[in-house]
Amino acid sequence: MVTQRSYQQAVEQVRNRLLVASNRLWSNLGSYRDSDIDRLVALVVPHVQAGQIQIANLTEAYFQAVGARAGMDVRYVTGGRGVPAEEVYRRPATTMYSALADDKPMALAVEEGATRLASLISTDMQMAKVRQAQRSLESAGITAFVRVLTGNENCALCVIASTQRYLTSELSPIHPGCDCSVDRLPAGFDPERQIINSDLLELTHATIEQKLGASDRGARDLGLGKTIRDTPISDYTDLIVTRTHGEYGPTLAWRDEQFTSKAQIEALQ
């Protein structure tokens, strides 16, 4: 029987292999001119789509234990964006060119392009996972699910999401870079209930309130006004929750990313 942990590990291996290979390719493109980007797209897109198919098959295999019989639809699991992949995977070059236009050093511009490429791949892997999970759960007649954290450190938005019951019809990644897994509800849990783990939910909010003086129950606003490419997303993705000890509950740290300055963090403390 496939366990949730072995399923997570298999998905992570697929994603990590792609990230390592694509980063190596990006780093060795050479001049980063149009012909180099054409080569990047021609090499990366088939590998990304193969990774999406692999992850979809792993997901269907996991949910077969609860009666999933959806099968895997290639166009569905690779078409989550509604935009041709050949267009999507030119975006790292656009990010790099924009950085150069802002007079950033070439090395930094290349690094920003690499970060964009990794984000695109991670999100495409996650979309394939959740789109297949949705089909698999629906084929088994399962109408609600729980998000499963994938490690000891997760952003606060994902931790809070893991305490909630979600409807299968609402299944989607909750933020760029999210790697949460999906599982059926705990045995005997009433699917009409919203809160699955009230203790973790309250501990997380209490810890945030203790550190920042306030906690938004909607898990969005910490005063950062956080966006990715002008699209607002939850500020809680900058808070990392580490469950170091069952007795002490979660602890918090800040994610070290360019869109959160030291001054912004200190202003909240």
N, C-alpha and C positions, 0 to 999 in steps of 0.2 A: 504493500500500500504506500502511495506517495504521501509523505508528511508535508505539512505547511513549511517546515524548516528546509527540507530538501528541495521543495519547489522554489522557495525563495533563493536558495543557493544556486540552483540551476539558472534561474532568471538573471541573477547577478553576474554569473560567469559569462553569459551571452553578452550582456551589456558592457561589462568590463573589457572583454576581448575587442569589441567594436570601438570603444573609447581609446584604447591603447593603439590600435591599428590606425584609426583616423587621425589621432594626434601626431603619430609618426609621419603619416602622409602629408598632413598640413605643414609640419615643421620642415619638410624636405621638398616643398614645392618649387623652391628656387626664386624666381623673380616675382611671382604672384601676379603675373599678367593674365589676360583673358585666356590664353591657351593653357596656362597652368590651372586656372579655375575650371576650365572645361574638363581637364584631366581629373581633377578632384571629384567633380560631379559624376563623371563616367565611372569612377572606381568606387565611390562611397555609396551612391544610391542603391546599387544591387546588393551590397553587403548589408546596408541598413534594412532593406526589405526582407532579406533572408533572415536577419536577426528578429524582425517582427514576426515572421512566420514561425520561427523556432519558439519564440516566447508564447505565441498563441497556441501552438501545439502542446507546450508544457502546461499551459493554463487549462486547456480542455482535458488533458490527461489527469490533472489534479482533481477537477470537479466531476470526473466520471464516477468517483466514489459516492457521490450523492445523486447520481442518475443523469448527469449531463450527457446529452446526445446531439449537441449542436453541430459538431464538425467544425471545420475551419474554412472560412471564406477569405481567400487571399485579398481580394479587392476591399473587403470590409476592414480587415485588420491593418492594411497598409494605407488606407485612404482616410484616416481620421482627420487630417487637416483640411481636406477639401481643396488643396492646392497641389499642383504637380510637384513631386519630390525633386525633380530637376530644377525647379524654381526655388524651392526651400533651401537646397544645399548650395545656392549661390550667396546666401545671406551672410555667411562668415566673411566673404570677400567684401561685401558692402560695409560690414562693420569695420573691417580693417581700413578700407578706403576713407570712411568717415573719420576714423581716428587720425589718419594721415592729414586729412583736410583740416583737422583741428590742431595741426602742428605737433602732434605727438610723435615721439621717436619711433622709428621703424620697428624696433624690437617690441615696444609696448603695443603698437598697432597689430603686429602679428600675434601677440599674446591674446589680445582682445578678440581677434578672429578665431583663435583656437578655443577660447572660452565659449564663444557663440556656437561653434561647431559641436562641442561637447554637450551644450545645453539642448541643441536640436536633437541630437541622437538620444540623449536620456529621455527627453519628452516623447519622442516617437516610440521608444521601447515601452514606456509607461502607457501610452495611448493604446498600443497593440494589446498590452496585458489587460487593461480595463475593458476594452471593447470586446475582447474574447470572453472575459469573465462575465460580462453582462449577458452575452449570448448563451454561455454555458449555464449560468444560474437560471435564466429564463426557461431554457429547455428542460431543466430539472424541476420547474415549478416553484423555484425559490424566489420570493418577492422582496426579501430584505437581506442585508449583509452587514458585516463589520469590517472596518479598515484595520489592518494588522501592521504594527510598527516593525521595521526591518532591522533595527539595531538598538544599541544602548543609547545612542544620541540621535534625536530627531527634532525637527523644528517644532515650536510650540503649536503651530496650526495643526500639524499632523497628530501630535499627542492629543490635543483636544478632540480632533476628529475621531480618533481611535476609541473615544469614550461614548460615541453616539451610534445609534442604529440608523442605517441609511436604507432607502428603497432601491431595489435593483434598477428601476427605471431611471434613477438619478446618478448612476455610477459614472464617474469621470475623474481624471486627475484633478487634484485640488489646487495645485500651483506648479509653475515650471520647475522641473527638477525633482518633483515628488516621486518617491520610490515605494510608497506604501503598498503592501500586498492586500489581498482581498480574501475573505473567508465567510462561510456561512455563520449564522448566529450561534452562540453557545447553546448546547443542548438544554431544552426546557425553557429557554428565554422567550418571553411573550413578545411577539413581533410588533405589538401595538405600543410597547414602551419605547421611549426615545433614548433614555440614558442607560448605557450598558455598564459603565464603571464610574459611578458617582464619586467614589473616593479619589481616583486619579484626577478626575475633572476638577474637584474642589481643591486638591493639593496643588495642581498646576496653577489655577487662578490665584490661590493664596500666595504662592511663591512669587508670581509676577507682581502682585500687589505689594508684597514685602520689599521687592527690589526697586520697583518703579513708583510706588505710591498709588497705583490704580491698575485695573485690568478690565479691558473691554470684553464683555461676555460674548460679543459677536466675533471675537478673535480676529479683528481687523486693525483697529486704530491704536497705535502707540505713539502717535505724533510724528512719525517719520515721513509720512506721505510717500510711501514706497511705491515705485512703479518699475516696470520692465518695458523698455521701449514705449514709454508714454502710456502704458496700460496700468491702472492702479491694481495692486495686489496686496494681500494682507501683510501688515507690518510684522505679524507674528512669525513669518518665515525667517526673520533675522534673529529670533530668539531660539536658542538650542536648549532643549530639555534633556537632561541626563538623569536617568533613573539609577542612581548609584547604590541605593540601599532601600529595601522594602520598608524599613522602619522609618527612614528619614524622608522618603518621598523624593520628588524630582528636585534637581538643582538646575540653575540657569547659567548660560553663557551667551555671548554675542557672536553671531556669525561674522567672520572677517571678510566683508565684501565691500567693493568700491562705493556702492550707493549708500552706505551708512558711515558717516564721518564720526570721528572721535567726539567732536563738539556736540553732535546730535545725541550721542549716547549719554554724554555727561549731563546734558540738559535734562534728560529724563530721570537721572538718578537722584 
